[in-house]
Amino acid sequence: MVTRRLTPGLRRRLKAPLGLLIRGSIDETMGRLGRMVEDEGPPMVVSVGDRVSGNMTEHGIRPQVLVVDNRVMREPVEPVPLEARRTLRVRNPPGTLTVEAWAVMREAVEGDGPTRVLVEGEEDLLTLVAVLCAPEGSLVVYGQPREGIVVVKATEAKKREIQQIVEAMEPVP
């Protein structure tokens, strides 16, 4: 695995939801997500982003892995209240996926109990890593700014799609 950087074309492509876009108020989106988690019983739920992670925990949806950078729309925010068994820290500059980020996400999804991944830099692209590392059938949830939330089910087909996106990113020497 090498560090990779987004290209302008991929940046545009990733503005579109990677999974199911759930629109509505926080209560509506969290209600639908809560029912999905209850109905599907995924092996793991991963949240990426401070706002969505905070909304999930406030609505009783407990992600096993929570990926945050203590920022919302680049502005500092209070840390999401989650009693994590452990906190893993990783540096991941904006627009990149570092080798370290891959290792930390693998460790997070293979760990036991709630894990907070605290990112110095930008956490958005760790959604891709989360889908690839999470057990099949897991749900990875992230926010779609000013629209709602996106729920990505980690299926074999979705993992192939995400792997193609990662491979299309530019290797960083």
Buried (B, 14 or more C-beta within 10 A) or exposed (E): EEBBBBEEEBEEEBEEBBBBBBEEEBEEBBBBBBEBBEEBEBBBBBBBBBBBBBBBBEBEBBBBBBBBBBBBEEEEBEEBEBEBEEBBEBEBBEBBBBEEBBBBBBBBBEBEEBBBBBBEBBBBBBBBBBBBBBEEEBBBBBBBEEEBBBBBBBBEEBBEBBEEBBEEBEEEE
